Amino acid sequence: MKHNAKRIYVVGTFDTKAPELKYLAQQLQKLNAPLVTVDISTDPNEQDVDVTANEVAEHHPGGVSKVFTGDRGTAIEAMAIAFKRFLSQRDDVGAVLGIGGSGGTALITPALQALPIGTPKLVVSTMASGNVAPYVGASDISMMYSVTDVAGLNRISSRILANAAGSIAGAFAAAQAYVESADGRQAVGLSMFGVTTPCIHHVTELLQHEYDCLVFHATGTGGQSMEKLLDSGLLLGLLDLTTTEVCDYLFGGVLACTDDRFGAVARTRAPYVGSCGALDMVNFGAYETVPSRYSGRNFYKHNPQVTLMRTTAAENREMGQWIGARLNQCEGKVSFLLPLGGVSALDAPGKPFHDPDADEALFSALRSTVRETENRRLIPVPFHINDPEFAEIAVAEFKKII
């Protein structure tokens, strides 16, 4: 069933959360917000909702029997698939408000991750004060901590839920009123870390009159978001000068990419200028959280919550081979710049991570791994990554391959 007018979807397991979900619906009705209630319970039941759990379960490729298994773990996994397919087939989704504990949050968020960027998405969850990366992914989901468990209405939960209803109603109204800019510039993606900020700022200054520059923080999910937009055709190309997420992926840091880093570049064949920004560091939390196997290494305490570890020559060789192998899968126009003067603000003469031998191990591994062609090129640049000259060369190369 499809509708034209956009509505707010209120989603949760009505078999266990009916009072809270009905309260949310009442709050939205007071705000005159159009809504639809959706039950994603993992057992067949008859609830007073607009869309029943059975209707959602029918969207599972294997049918309702694959969802209502009687086993909570497999049922949650299967209902998540069914809900994702259900939501993707509706054309009236103007916003989504979900609530849940660990199971409900895991059930709701995969479908929300698949919605377009810009569609308001809010989940009130007991899990929202912890690591929310698995729930948010590379999307723009907002998480609100429920404070008390999502287990009935009380003086705290009713106020939190009322705030959530007001938040999603406001976001929904803003989204419906939003008018796309008449900006005729095409968008390009840039990756940045604190220690490559001067580089990206200069690149942006040089490009912003011709292109809409979207800067992504290289935090693991930042790179995923950038590549998701590239996969979606929303970016013309990338100036991916800060590839530091690879360090964390390979060596156990907290801001890791996935095995699919550079995958969107290979799939889309979009113009790509990359570099080695911040490949001199692995990111950890507070110093006491650094794995014991790294004791005795060169650390830099960025702040009480962030500890950086200098990568070694051996680790840099491994990264060069890993990145080079993925660049070899990219058949579009690829230029990968080697900043011979240093790869971050901490990797310069007199700075804590200055280590020319480690850098050379990285560059040598890239040279020996990357199969250069007319389209795929390694370009040595005799400057530090934050030197203005480096940014100017990166921009010139991007304009050349565009």
Secondary structure, 3 states (H helix, E strand, C coil): CCCCCCEEEEEECHHHHHHHHHHHHHHHHHCCCCEEEEECCCCCCCCCCCECHHHHHCCCCCCHHHCCCCCHHHHHHHHHHHHHHHHHCCCCEEEEEEEECHHHHHHHHHHHHCCCCCCCEEEEECCCCCCCHHHHCCCCCEEEECCCCCCCCCHHHHHHHHHHHHHHHHHHHHHHHCCCCCCCCEEEEEEECHHHHHHHHHHHHHHCCCEEEEEEECCCHHHHHHHHHHHCCCCCEEEECCCCHHHHHHHCCCCCCCCCCCHHHHHHCCCEEEECCCCCEEEECCHHHCCHHHCCCCEEEEECCEEEEECCHHHHHHHHHHHHHHHCCCCCCEEEEEECCCCCCCCCCCCCCCCHHHHHHHHHHHHHHCCCCCCEEEEEECCCCCCHHHHHHHHHHHHHHC
